[in-house]
Amino acid sequence: MLKQIKETADFLKTRIATNPKVGIILGTGLGNLAEQITDSITIPYQEIPNFPISTVEGHSGCLIIGKLGGKDILAMKGRFHYYEGYDMKQVTFPIRVMKLLGIETLFVSNASGGVNPDYEVGDLMVINDHLNMFPENPLRGKNYEDLGPRFPDMHEPYDKSLIDMAFEIAAENGIKLQQGVYAGTQGPTFETPAEYKYYRIIGSDAVGMSTVPEVIVANHMGMKCFGISIITDLGVPGKIVEVSHEEVQIMGNAAQPKMTLIMKELLKRIE
């Protein structure tokens, strides 16, 4: 695996003229944030050695290198999911490559179902912790000491200083911002009412099908992480209705301007 990671990073170094320190993963319905990136070049995943190919509607599948919030960034427009049939090494492969390219901070975004009764559809939730409900940990198997320790610490998986900064930005701009625990599940089914209840009982505020593996691997390599969810549906008793992937995308798109503002301002303020 390490050989493939280095091979992919070496290929991308020949295509990237800048030195980005921030990586961004654009989740379901959030791909239009890419339109805010300036001075950009786009590399389809198909052209990148060893890269998986995104198969999900709303995940177009390309790397974008450019500027956002005055910073050089590398963005994934389309991520990879366990439910697509990829193993965890494939799901998190791009994060490994980012590290070898010099990425120090990872921004992750997603659409999720809210199980906190105080949440409303369209809310933004900053992730302050997570529950790994996937059947496989991305660090299972041989550990590569060049990348990180065998038993990485996870006491602060999401950087507290970035969380505080996000709330300052939200307050300055009159944006309602929640914060809570994200439960990452394997999917691809949306949750049953009993499952929503279970995830709430064990301590989650929102549920989704991504993000956790990427953040685990990023922490393994010493990267700072900031995560934000758009609440696109509710798993709260009395508020559970039929939901489709298309509706999730629509709600994600509707909340994009607020998330874009927070992301851009965060980029402006980080060192």
N, C-alpha and C positions, 0 to 999 in steps of 0.2 A: 504493500500500500504506500509506504513512504516513497518508493521509487516513482510511483504514478503521481503522487502529490507534487514532487519536485519537477517531474516532467511537465505537468500542467502549468505550474508556476513559471517555469523557464519559458514556456511558449507565450504566456501572457505578458511576461516582461518585455518580449520583443514587440508587443502591440501597444503597450502602455507607456506614454511619454512622461507622465506625471508620477508623483509619489504619494498616492492616497493613504491616509492613516485611518479613515473611517469607512466601514462597510455597512451597507444597508440591504436588508431583505424585505422586498415589497410583497405583501401577502395578498390573499383573495380580495378582489375589488379595489386594491390599492395601487395597481400598476400605473395609474395616471399620474402619480407623483413623479414618475420618470420624466414627464413633460416639463417639469420645473428645473431639470438638470440642464445646465448650459455647457457650451464648449465640449460637447460630448462625442464619444465614439461608441458604437454599438457592435458587440460581438455575439452572434447567435451561438447558443450552446452547441449546436451541431458542428461548429467549427473548432470547438475547444477539445483537445485530446483528453480522453478519460472522463469527460463530463457526462452525467446522465441527461436525459431529455425529459422536460416537463410534459405531462400528459393531461393536465387539468385545465378546464375552461377558465379563462381569466388569468392564467399563468403563461405568458407568451414565450418565455424561454430565451433570455439574452442577458449578457452582462453589459452594463452601461458605465462608462468611465467619463467623469466630467466634474463640474462644479455645482455645489448646492450650498446655499448659505455662506458663500465665500470660501468654502473649503473644497479641496480635491477629494472626491469620494469614488467608491466603487459600489455599484448597486446591482443586485440580482432582481431582475424583473421576471418573477416566477421561481418558485422553490420546488423542492422535491419532498414527497411525503412517503411515509412508511406504507400507507394504504395503497399506494400505486404499485407495490410489489418490490420496491427497493429495500435492501437491507440498510441498517443504520449507518454502516460505513459509507454507502452511496448517498444517503440523505444528508450526511454531514460533510461529505467530501469538499464541497466549495468553501466551507469554513476553514478547513485545513489549508486549502490553497490560499485563502485570504491572508492567513497568518504569515505564510512564506512570502507574500507580496508586501508585507510590512503593515498590514491592518492591525491597529491597536484597540479600536473601539468598534463594537458591533451594535447597530440599531436593527431591531426586529419588529415587524408589524404583522398583525393577523386580524382576521374576523373571528369572533367567538360568540358563544351563547352565554348570556348572563344568568347566573343562578342566585345572585344576591338580590333579595326582594327590593332593595333600594335603587336598583339599576333600572334604566329605561332604554328602549331601543334607540340607537344613535349615540349613546354615551361613549366617551373615550375612557378606557381604563389603563392606567400605567401599571405594569406588572411589577410587583415588589417581591414576589416569590413564586414558586411553582410546585406542582405535584407531578411527578413522573409516573403516569399510568400506562406507559407503553410496555409491551411484554419483553422488550429488549433494551438494554442500556447501550448507547453508542460507544462506550469505552470497554465493552466486553471484548475479551480476546487479548492478543499480544499488546503490551504497552510499548510505545516508542518514547524513550526518555528524551529524545531530541525535541519532542512535541510537548511533553508534560509528565507529571508524576503518576505513578501507578494509582495512588489514592488521592485525587485532588480534593481540596477543601471547597465546600459549597455554602459557607455561612453567609455569603453575600453574592448570590448569583446575578443580581441586578444592582448596578452601581448606585449607591444611595445619593451621591453628589449629583448625578445626572437626574435622578428622580426629583430631588429638591429643586433643581434648576427648571425642570419641566413644570412644576407647580408654580414657580415664580412667573414663568412665561404665561401660563394659563391665567393667573390672577391679573397680570398686566393687560391681558387682551380680552378679559371677560369670558373666558372659556371654562365651561364646567368640566372638571376632570375628576375621575374616580381613581382609586388605586386598590389593588387587591391581588389575590392568588389565582394563578392560571393553572388549570388542570389540563395536561396534554394527554390525549387519548389516541388510539391507533386508527379509529374510523374504519370504513368511510361512512357508516350510518350516523345520522344525527341521533341524539340520545333519546331514550324512552323516558317517560315521566319518572319512573322509579330510579333510573340512572341519574337524572338531574338531581333528584332528592338526595341520592347517595353522595354525589360529588359535593353538594352543599354541606351535608353532615360532616364529611371528612375535612372540610376547611377551605373549599375553593369558592371563588367569586365568579369565575368564568371558565368555560370549557371550550377547547378547540382541538385541532388535529395536527398541530405543528409546534414549532418554536422551542419546545423543551429540549429535544435532541441537539439542536443547533447551539443553544445556550450552554448546555453541559460541555460540549466540545470546545466552545469558545473559552469557558472558564478553565478547562483543562490546560489551555495554551496561554493563560494569563491575560486574556482580552477582557476589557470592560464591556458590559452589556447594558443596553437600555431597551425595554420592550413595551409596546403599546398595543392594546386590543381595541377594535371597534366592536361594540356590542350590537350585533345584527339581528338577534332574536333572543327571546327570554325562555328560560327553563324554570320558571317560577310557578308554583301551583296556582291555577286559575288564569294564568297568562300564557300557557303553552298552546301553540297553534301549529298547524302544518307548516313546514318550512321547506324551501327548495334552495339549491345552490344558486340559482338565478336571483332569488330574492336576497340572499346573503350578499351577492355582488352589488345589487342595487343599493342596499343599505350602506355597504362599504363605500361606494362611490359618493353617496350623499354626505358622508362624514369626512370625506377627504380634505376639504379646505382647512378644517380645524387641525387635523393631524399634520398636514403639510406645514402650516404655520409653526407648530410646535417643533417639528423636526428641523426646519430651516433655522429657527432661532436658537435651538440647541447647538446646531453646528457652528453658528456664529460665535457662541460663547465658550465653547470648549477650547482648550489649549491645543 
